[in-house]
Every structure is written in structure tokens, then in C-alpha cells.
Amino acid sequence: MNRQEKLAMLGALCGNSIFGFSFMFSRMALQAAPPSVMLMYRFLLAAAVLLLVAAIAARRGDRTARSGGIHWLRFSLRGRPLLPLVALGVVQPVIYFLCESYGIRMTNATFAGVIIALVPIAALAAGALALQEIPKRAQVFWSLVSIAGVVLMTLQQSAEGAIRPLGALLLVGAVLSGVTYNVLSRKTSAQYSALERTVVMMLVAAVAFTAMALIECRDDLSMLLAPLHSARFIAALLYLSVLSSVVAFLLINNASSTLPVARTAAFCNLTTAISMFAGVVFLGEPFGAASLAASAMIILGVWQVQKRA
């Protein structure tokens, strides 16, 4: 393993650690604002921060040292096709965060984190279809173990009134868009730097979610300003925008430039563990024996799938 791979793995580790707490902060922000408004502020602030970073990077040019390939903080989009990056932005964050935010609102942070754990498993299927990487029998078996755990947790928490079926379905949509993002980010990494990909992603998200928020609040524009009076919302927004949307996505996009899809997606396991910890400890969400067993099945299945790759 060379130095570049080690740095990419460290970046993926840190990025997914940040993502792990985003479920809790999303839950906090959604208590003060509807999903469209929360997402509008999240990505407007993220886009503003990234445009500042891009302006600095563009001014410096490409003078920074390279270790081969495209430097991750290079920024120069003039005269280059933007459609691949726009498609990347539509898949992630637009579709992903619509599904995730409404899914969290209809479930809870713990359940949402566990469902997102299916991303590495879905990545195996995507690899088989798009990259002709056929999974082993053992990987299929452990995938089924994880799915069984999801079913068990859904039945348990639905009985407690904590989960609505539509919320679970939306979170599955988030998983599918997350896998597509991993594939597209890997494919575009040969032509675009991590900063270029992340800037366009945040701009697409800012435009899309601002339009959605304006349409949803057209009869009462005061809904757009009301969340800004909440210190709790502002604190959650800063985490979601600066750390989760800017720092984490830069790290993940940089990792995808070096690591294959399966290895990058495997780090989602850490996101699951941290999100469960945050939901139970900080939000006091229910987590009984059945939920513990279901979580163990899901995490064990995901880990075994990656181990046997």
C-alpha cells in the first residue's frame, strides 16, 4: 500500500466519521425547519464556503506539488464539459438528501444510520452490473444476513410507532443514490479534481433545494426566516454545512480518485456505528434487545461482505 492509498483511506475514514454524526444533527435541524428549508440553508452555506476555497485555488493555479494524477485542490472548469458533474450533483446531494432527510423525519437517526449501512452491499451489486465484478457466494450470503437484520429492525420499531413504511422506502432510495454517487465519482475522478467535483455538487444542490424551499413556502415566506431564530438550528447547520458537506465530501471525493468503489463504500460501516451511538446516547432513541440483535446482523453482514471481497 503506497502513501497515496494510505492518505485516501485516512480521508475516507475521517469523512465517514463526520457523516456518522450528521444523522443526529439533521434530526436536530429538522425540529426547527421543514426538510426543504433545512437543505436550502445547508447547501447555500456549503456552496458559499466552497466557492471561496475554489477562488483561492484558482488564483494559486496549479502550482502545488503533485504526486501523480489530478491534484485534489485544483480548480479550473473553464471550457470543460459540466454535464458529468451536474449529473453527479443531481444524484448526490439532491436525490440522496431528499430521500435521507424525509426518511429521517419519518423514522429516527438510529434506524436511518443502519439502513445506510446497506450502501457497501449495494456497491457489490453495482460493481457486478457496471464493472463486471461478480460477488462470491459468501458475499451474497452475508448480504442476505444484513437484509434480514433490516427487516427485523423495521418490524420491531414499526410496532413501537417509531417508523413509517414510507420513511423506510425513502431511505432505501438514499442507499441507491449513494451507490450511484460512488460509481460516478470514481468515473469522473480521472478528469476532475475532488474540489471541482465537490463545488459543482454543492452548487447544484443549492439551486435545487432553494427552488424547492421557495415553492414549498410560497404562501408563507416567513417559514424561510423562522429557523434562523433558533440557536439549535444554527449549530446543527454549521456542522451539516461546513463539516459534513464541505470537509467530508472533499475527503470522500479525493478518496474515490485513488480507491476503487468497493473499498471507498466499505467505510460507510463506520458511519453506521457512529450514527447509532449518537442517536441512542444523545437523542435518547429506543434501542432494545431486538434492535441490538438486528444491528449486529447488519453490521456483521456488511463487514463479512467486505472481508471476503
N, C-alpha and C positions, 0 to 999 in steps of 0.2 A: 504494500500500500504506500503510494507516494505522498508527498506533503500536500499536494493539491487535493487529493482524495480525503486526507485527514481533516483539512480545513473545511471541505464541503460537508463532511459528516458532522463536524462540530457546529457548522452553521445550521444544518438541518435539525440537530439536537436542540440548539437554542431557540430556533424558530418555532418548533413544535411545542417546546416548553412554554413559550409565550402564548401560543394558541390554546394551551390547556386551560389557562385562566380566563380566556376570552368568553367562554360559555357563562361563567359567573358574572362577568361584567356586562355581557349582553342582557342577561336576566335583570340586572340592576337598572340598566338604561331603559329597558322596556317597561319598567314600572312607572316611568315618568313620560314616556313618549311612545306613540304607535311605531311599529317596525319601519315604515317608510320614512318617518321623520328622523328616527334614530340613525338609520342608514344614510340618510342625506347628510346629516352633520358629520357622521363618521368619515365618509369618503370625501366630502368637501375639505375637511381639515387635512386628511391624509394627502389629497391631491395638492393642496397648497404647500405642505411641507416638502413633498417630493419635487414639485416644480422649483422650489428654492434650491434643493440639492442638485437638480438637473442643470439649473442655471450656473451654479458653481462648477459642476463637472464640465459643462460645455465650454465655459470660459477657460478652464485649465487645459482643455483639449484632451489629447490622448498621450500626454507626456509621462503618465505614471508607468511604473515598471510592469512588464507583463511576464507571466510565467507560461505563455502559450495560450492560443485561443483568443477569445474576446474578453477584454478586461471588464470586470463586473460593474464598474462605475463609469464606463464610457457612456457618453450621451451625444448622439448625432443622428437625428432622424430625417434631416433634410434630403429630399429627393429619394427616399426609400419607401417601399410599399408598407402601408399601415394596416391593411386588411387582416393579415395574420394576427397582429397584436390586438386589433379590435375584437376579433373572434375570441381570442384568449380572455379579454376583458369581459365579454358577454357571458362566457362560461363561468369565469371566476374573476371578479366577485359577484356579478349581477345575479345570475341564476342561483349560484351557490348560496349567497347570503339571503336571498328572498326565501329560499327553502329552509335554510337554517334558522333565520330569525322567527319566521312564523311557526316553524316546527318547535323551537324552544318555548315560544309563547303558549303552545298547546300541549307541551309536555313538561319537562323540567331539565335543569342543567345536567344532572346525573345521567338520565336516560339519553339525552342528546349526545353526550360525550361517548357513551357506549355504542350508540348507533354509528357514529362517525368512525368508530374503530373498524368498521367493515371496509373502509377505503383500501387498506392493503390487500384484502381478499379480492375486492372488485378489480384491483390493479392486475391481479393474476389473470382474470378473465379478459381484461383489456389487452394484456400482453399476448394472450393466446390468439385473440382476434386480429389485433393490429400489427403485432410483431412476430407472430407465429411461435410464441414461447408457450409450448403446451405444458400445463401443470402436471406434476406427478400425482399418483393415486393417493398418496399420503396427504398431499396438499388439499385434494378435493375432500378427503375425509375430515380433516381438521377445519375446513371451511364450513362443512355441514354442522360440526360441533358448535362453531360460533353462531351460526344462524339459529340453531336450536336454543342457544342462550338468549338471543334477541327475542325469540317467541316467548320463552319463559318469563323474561322481564316484562314484556308488553302485557301479557296476561295478568301478571302479579300487580303491576302498578295501575293497569286499567281498572282492576277490581277495586283499587283504593281510590279511584276517581282522579288519579294524578295524570293520566294520559288520555288524549283523544286520538282515535284512529287516524284522522286526517293529519294530525301532528306527526305521527309515526311515518305516514306516507311521504310527507314533505321532507323529513329527514333522510329518507331513502333517496329522494331526488337530490338532496345535497351530496350524498355519497357518490351518486353517478356523475354529477357535475365536477366533484372533486377529483375523481379518477380521470375524467376528460381533461381537466386542467393539467394534471401531472403529465399526460401524454403530449398535449400541445406545448407546454412549457419546455419539455425536453426537445421537441422537434424544432422549435423556434430558437433554441439556445445557440445554434450554430451561426445564426445571422444577427441576433440581437443580444445585447448585454442584459444583465439582470436589472440594471437601473432602467434601461429603455423599456423592457417588458413591464416592469412594475409601475412606471409612470403612466403608460397608456392604460394599463388595467385600472388604476385609480381614477384617471380622467373619465373613462367610460362609465365606471361605477358612479362617480359624482354626478355626471349628466343624467344617467338613467334614474337614480334614486331621487335627485332633485325634482325631476319631472313627475315622478310617481307621488312624491310628497305634496307637490303643488296641486296635482289633480285630486288627491285624497282630501286635502284640506281647503279646497277652493271655496267652500261655503263658510269656513271659519279659519281665516289665516292666523288668528291668534294662537292656534294649535302649534304653529311653527315656532313661536317665540316662548310659549309656556315652559318647555323643558329647560330653557336656559336659566330659569329662576331656581332650579334645583341643583344644589351643590353636589348631591349624589350623582346626578346625571352628568355633570361636568367632569367629575372624577372618572366615571366609567368611560366617558367619551375620550378623554385624554389617553387612557390605556388602550382603548379599541382603535383609535386613530394612529397615534404615534408609535406605540409598541407593536400592536397586533397587525395593523395594516401596512405600516411603513417598514419597520425594522424586520418583523417576522417574514413578510413577503419578499423583501430583498434577500434575506438569508436563504429562504426556500428556493427562490428563483436562481440564485447563484449555485446552490447545491445541485439543482437539476441540470446545470450546464456540465457538471462533472460526473454525477452518479446516474445510473440507469433508473427507470421508473420504479421498479420493484424495491430497490434499496432506498430511494427517497421516500416512497409511500410507507415503508416499514416504520418510519419514525412517528407515524400517527399513533402508534401504540402508546407513546409517552403522553401524547395529548389526552388520550382516554384516561390514563391513570391520574393525571393531574386534575382533569375536569371532574372526575368522581370525587377526588379528595376535596376540591374546592366546594362542590355542591353540597356534600354531606357536612363538612366541618364549618363552612362559613355561611351557608344558606339554610342549614338545618333540614335538608330534604330527606324524605323517607328512604331508608336503606336497611331492609330486614334481611333475614337469613336467605330467603328465596332470591332476593336481588343480589346478595353476595355470591350465591352459587351461580346465578346467571352471568354475572360479571366475570367470575372466574372462568366459566366456559368460553366466553367470548374472547377474553384476553389470552387464555391458553391456546385457543384455536388459532388466533391471529399470529401468536408467537411461533407456534409449530409450523404454520404455513411458511413464514419467513425463514425459519431454521432449516427447513427441508428444501429450500429453493436451490 
